């Protein structure tokens, strides 16, 4: 993220580094941080979404409107799913929601 991005993120955390390391929580999740050897270390735990959330990548110069994408965390990485993988994931993760939306 770089320092300029992190300084914007910290605004929402009420200066989390001020006490040398803290664990805080709110309705959105919990986070911990500390400054070790002049390196900013941050961990943010966020509750899973009750419904699917899609990301639309930024528009590329000279290109059309990008299509929304569905990404998942797998281990310590993140990847985009193909449509068939996405539908299987939706069924297994949000079965009740999936049946309600696609049965109408």
C-alpha positions as CSV (number, residue, x, y, z in Angstrom):
1,X,0.0,0.0,0.0
2,X,2.8,2.4,0.7
3,X,2.8,5.1,3.4
4,X,0.5,7.6,1.8
5,X,-2.3,4.9,1.5
6,X,-1.7,3.7,5.0
7,X,-2.0,7.2,6.5
8,X,-5.4,7.5,4.9
9,X,-6.4,4.1,6.3
10,X,-5.3,5.0,9.8
11,X,-7.7,7.9,9.9
12,X,-10.5,5.4,10.4
13,X,-8.6,3.5,13.1
14,X,-8.2,6.4,15.5
15,X,-4.4,6.5,15.3
16,X,-3.9,2.8,16.0
17,X,-0.1,3.1,16.3
18,X,-0.1,5.7,19.1
19,X,0.1,3.2,21.9
20,X,2.8,1.1,20.2
21,X,0.4,-1.7,19.3
22,X,-3.2,-2.4,20.0
23,X,-6.1,-4.6,19.2
24,X,-9.4,-2.9,18.5
25,X,-12.7,-4.1,17.2
26,X,-16.0,-2.8,16.0
27,X,-19.1,-4.1,14.0
28,X,-17.0,-4.5,10.9
29,X,-14.3,-6.7,12.4
30,X,-11.1,-6.4,14.5
31,X,-7.6,-5.3,13.7
32,X,-4.2,-5.3,15.4
33,X,-1.1,-3.4,14.6
34,X,2.4,-2.5,15.9
35,X,5.5,-0.9,14.8
36,X,8.5,-3.3,14.8
37,X,11.9,-2.1,13.7
38,X,10.4,0.9,12.0
39,X,8.1,-1.4,9.9
40,X,4.3,-1.0,10.0
41,X,2.6,-4.3,10.7
42,X,-1.1,-4.5,10.4
43,X,-3.6,-7.4,10.6
44,X,-7.3,-6.8,9.8
45,X,-9.9,-9.5,10.4
46,X,-13.2,-8.9,8.7
47,X,-16.4,-10.9,9.0
48,X,-17.5,-12.8,5.9
49,X,-20.2,-11.1,3.8
50,X,-23.7,-12.6,4.1
51,X,-24.1,-12.2,0.3
52,X,-21.7,-12.2,-2.7
53,X,-19.7,-9.0,-3.4
54,X,-18.3,-8.2,-6.8
55,X,-15.4,-6.0,-7.8
56,X,-15.3,-3.9,-11.0
57,X,-11.7,-3.2,-12.1
58,X,-10.7,0.3,-13.2
59,X,-11.3,1.2,-16.8
60,X,-8.3,0.6,-19.0
61,X,-7.3,3.3,-21.5
62,X,-8.9,2.7,-24.9
63,X,-11.0,-0.2,-23.5
64,X,-14.7,-0.6,-22.9
65,X,-16.4,-0.9,-19.5
66,X,-14.8,-3.7,-17.5
67,X,-17.0,-6.6,-16.3
68,X,-17.5,-7.2,-12.6
69,X,-15.3,-9.9,-11.2
70,X,-15.7,-12.3,-8.2
71,X,-12.6,-12.9,-6.1
72,X,-12.0,-15.3,-3.2
73,X,-9.2,-15.7,-0.6
74,X,-7.5,-19.0,-0.9
75,X,-4.9,-19.7,1.8
76,X,-2.7,-16.6,1.8
77,X,-3.6,-15.5,-1.7
78,X,-6.6,-14.1,-3.7
79,X,-7.8,-15.2,-7.1
80,X,-10.6,-14.5,-9.5
81,X,-13.0,-17.3,-10.2
82,X,-14.3,-18.5,-13.6
83,X,-18.1,-18.4,-13.9
84,X,-18.5,-22.2,-13.3
85,X,-16.3,-22.0,-10.2
86,X,-18.2,-18.9,-9.0
87,X,-21.6,-20.6,-9.3
88,X,-20.3,-23.6,-7.3
89,X,-18.8,-21.3,-4.7
90,X,-22.1,-19.3,-4.4
91,X,-24.1,-22.5,-4.0
92,X,-21.8,-23.8,-1.3
93,X,-21.3,-20.5,0.6
94,X,-24.7,-18.8,0.2
95,X,-27.1,-21.7,-0.6
96,X,-30.3,-20.1,0.8
97,X,-29.5,-16.7,-0.9
98,X,-28.5,-18.4,-4.1
99,X,-31.8,-20.5,-4.3
100,X,-33.9,-17.4,-3.5
101,X,-32.3,-15.2,-6.1
102,X,-32.1,-17.7,-8.9
103,X,-35.5,-19.3,-8.4
104,X,-37.4,-16.0,-9.1
